[in-house]
């Protein structure tokens, strides 16, 4: 299981890095749309939509994503910023206001329309963030940096949890996650930020280090929330994985769950920085 997980992760990383650095913007947008559509298919399954409802949801998601991209292509920079800002604010409301009580109260949401809307709030901003962060200067390092932080946190939590995990983090949602894993994630991310601070000249300022560390630790918390939320939805649906696309990993949402809660808020923070 671990061998297939590692092999799949290496192949995914090679493909992603190739796309990040070599694809033109339009081709990258196509890749993002494909990823969003795969996520929509898995979300429809976990939301227990009927076969007809899943097809309608998939088609509506495709229209929304393509509509956003066409709107971007025919809008001024200010109009595009406003549209994306609204999407990211919806994402912020989902992750900072809706999901925490959802997890703490153990809500079981069975209304198809509500689940469909939650899926759009989760998937559409993530897709837009993958496009916006990749285009941010220095491209594509901003997107890769945020994704790298989440990957480091996830990997460190996994191995720390396997080695030292005893105290359950959320046993009713994801019994395998532990506070020791969280500590491992924080330690891994701290090292990651330290390396970035040392080797990236734009961050080589001692006064920036505390802010970078606090932001990184906050991002670890967001990543954990995203991970736990997908686990809660899978538990509600009675399924172990969101799909079977990736050997050793499950579905696409199993791999990007923490990115759905971090990338849109990173794009939102970057947007506010640009507006200030």
Secondary structure, 3 states (H helix, E strand, C coil): CHHHHHHHHHHHHHHHHHHHHHCCHHHHHHHHHHHHHHHHHHHHHHCCCCHHHHHHHHHHHHHHHHHHHHHHHCCCHHHHHHHHHHHHHHHHHHHHHHHHHHHHHCCCCCCHHHHHHHHHHHHHHHHHHHHHHHHCCCCCHHHHHHHHHHHHHHHHHHHHHHHHCCCEEECCCEEEEEHHHHHHHHHHHHHHHHHHHHHCHHHCCHHHHHHHHHHHHHHHHHHHHHHHHHHHHHHHHCCCCCCCCECCCECHHHHHHHHHCCHHHHHHHHHHHHHC
